[in-house]
Amino acid sequence: MTELAWISTAISTARPQAMGALLRYFRDLDAAEEAFQDACLRALNNWPKNGPPRDPAAWLIFVGRNSGIDAVRKRAKQAPLPEEDQISDLEDAESDVAERLDGAHYRDDILRLLFICCHPDLPATQQIAVALRIVSGLAVKQIARA
């Protein structure tokens, strides 16, 4: 197996676990995807030089989490502070859903990720497409062909 083929296989295999863990950590699908993609780019640069890690999924989660934290810090430094009257004490609805999903019933990150992708407000066809895209990492063209 060529070097790039091994890396591609390792990343594809680790994707559901890494995405689930990053989504749990950041509570934002876009931030989790961005962190995972950055970790994959770093893997493509690092793994051929230094060899494969013992646990590729753990490596991707660790590097993705650090990358996401760096991005959050960078945005926080660049964002202007809101006006005093714009600050609200209202609780974010998404955080309530995330806290319920973090309960004892859904300790598995991949299962939690599937529950989020299969939200009942989405039509069934969209639930399937979102799950294939987010959990499996299939491209939109691949999903459309299926």
C-alpha positions as CSV (number, residue, x, y, z in Angstrom):
1,M,0.0,0.0,0.0
2,T,1.4,3.4,-0.9
3,E,2.1,6.0,1.7
4,L,-0.8,8.3,0.6
5,A,-3.2,5.3,0.4
6,W,-2.4,4.3,3.9
7,I,-2.9,7.9,5.2
8,S,-6.2,8.1,3.3
9,T,-7.4,4.9,4.8
10,A,-6.4,5.9,8.3
11,I,-8.1,9.2,8.0
12,S,-11.3,7.7,6.6
13,T,-11.4,5.1,9.3
14,A,-10.8,7.6,12.1
15,R,-13.3,10.2,10.7
16,P,-16.5,9.2,12.6
17,Q,-14.7,8.9,15.9
18,A,-12.7,12.1,15.4
19,M,-15.7,14.1,14.1
20,G,-17.9,12.9,17.0
21,A,-15.2,13.9,19.6
22,L,-14.6,17.3,18.0
23,L,-18.3,18.0,17.8
24,R,-18.7,17.1,21.4
25,Y,-15.8,19.4,22.3
26,F,-16.7,22.4,20.2
27,R,-20.6,22.0,20.0
28,D,-20.5,23.5,16.5
29,L,-20.5,21.3,13.4
30,D,-18.6,23.9,11.3
31,A,-15.9,24.3,13.9
32,A,-15.6,20.5,14.3
33,E,-15.3,20.0,10.5
34,E,-12.8,22.8,10.2
35,A,-10.7,21.4,13.0
36,F,-10.8,17.9,11.5
37,Q,-9.8,19.2,8.1
38,D,-6.9,21.1,9.6
39,A,-5.8,18.0,11.5
40,C,-5.9,16.0,8.2
41,L,-3.7,18.6,6.5
42,R,-1.2,18.4,9.3
43,A,-1.3,14.6,9.1
44,L,-0.5,14.7,5.4
45,N,2.5,16.9,6.2
46,N,3.6,15.1,9.4
47,W,3.0,11.4,8.9
48,P,5.2,10.8,5.8
49,K,8.2,12.4,7.6
50,N,7.7,11.1,11.1
51,G,5.9,7.8,10.4
52,P,2.4,6.8,11.4
53,P,1.1,7.5,14.9
54,R,0.3,4.6,17.2
55,D,-3.4,5.7,17.2
56,P,-4.4,7.8,14.2
57,A,-7.8,8.7,15.6
58,A,-6.4,10.0,18.8
59,W,-3.8,12.0,17.0
60,L,-6.4,13.6,14.7
61,I,-8.6,14.4,17.7
62,F,-5.8,15.9,19.7
63,V,-4.4,18.0,16.7
64,G,-7.9,18.9,15.6
65,R,-8.9,20.1,19.1
66,N,-5.7,22.2,19.4
67,S,-6.3,23.6,16.0
68,G,-9.9,24.5,16.8
69,I,-8.8,26.1,20.1
70,D,-6.2,28.2,18.2
71,A,-8.9,29.3,15.7
72,V,-11.3,30.3,18.5
73,R,-8.6,32.3,20.2
74,K,-7.7,34.0,17.0
75,R,-11.3,35.0,16.3
76,A,-11.7,36.2,19.9
77,K,-8.8,38.6,19.5
78,Q,-10.1,39.9,16.2
79,A,-13.7,40.3,17.1
80,P,-14.8,43.6,18.6
81,L,-16.6,43.6,21.9
82,P,-20.4,43.9,21.7
83,E,-22.2,46.9,22.9
84,E,-23.6,46.6,26.4
85,D,-27.2,46.6,25.3
86,Q,-26.6,43.8,22.9
87,I,-25.5,41.4,25.6
88,S,-28.3,39.0,26.4
89,D,-28.9,36.7,29.4
90,L,-31.0,34.4,27.3
91,E,-29.7,30.8,27.2
92,D,-28.7,29.4,23.8
93,A,-31.1,26.7,22.6
94,E,-28.4,24.6,21.0
95,S,-26.5,24.4,24.3
96,D,-29.6,22.9,26.0
97,V,-29.8,20.2,23.3
98,A,-26.1,19.5,23.5
99,E,-26.2,19.2,27.3
100,R,-29.1,16.7,27.0
101,L,-27.1,14.7,24.5
102,D,-24.1,14.7,26.8
103,G,-26.2,12.8,29.4
104,A,-25.6,9.2,30.4
105,H,-27.7,7.8,27.6
106,Y,-25.4,9.0,24.8
107,R,-21.8,8.6,26.0
108,D,-20.6,7.3,22.6
109,D,-19.5,10.2,20.4
110,I,-20.3,8.5,17.1
111,L,-23.8,7.6,18.3
112,R,-24.3,11.2,19.4
113,L,-23.2,12.4,16.0
114,L,-25.7,10.1,14.3
115,F,-28.5,11.4,16.5
116,I,-27.6,15.0,15.6
117,C,-27.5,14.1,11.9
118,C,-30.9,12.4,12.1
119,H,-32.8,15.2,13.8
120,P,-36.6,14.7,13.4
121,D,-37.0,18.2,11.9
122,L,-35.0,17.1,8.8
123,P,-36.8,15.1,6.1
124,A,-35.6,11.5,5.9
125,T,-33.7,11.9,2.6
126,Q,-31.8,14.9,4.1
127,Q,-31.1,12.9,7.3
128,I,-29.4,10.2,5.2
129,A,-27.5,12.7,3.1
130,V,-26.3,14.6,6.2
131,A,-25.3,11.4,8.0
132,L,-23.4,10.1,4.9
133,R,-21.6,13.5,4.5
134,I,-20.7,14.2,8.2
135,V,-20.2,10.7,9.6
136,S,-18.8,8.8,6.6
137,G,-17.1,11.8,4.9
138,L,-18.5,11.1,1.5
139,A,-18.4,13.9,-1.0
140,V,-21.6,15.5,-2.3
141,K,-21.0,13.9,-5.7
142,Q,-20.7,10.5,-4.2
143,I,-23.9,10.9,-2.3
144,A,-25.7,12.2,-5.4
145,R,-24.6,9.1,-7.4
146,A,-25.9,6.7,-4.8
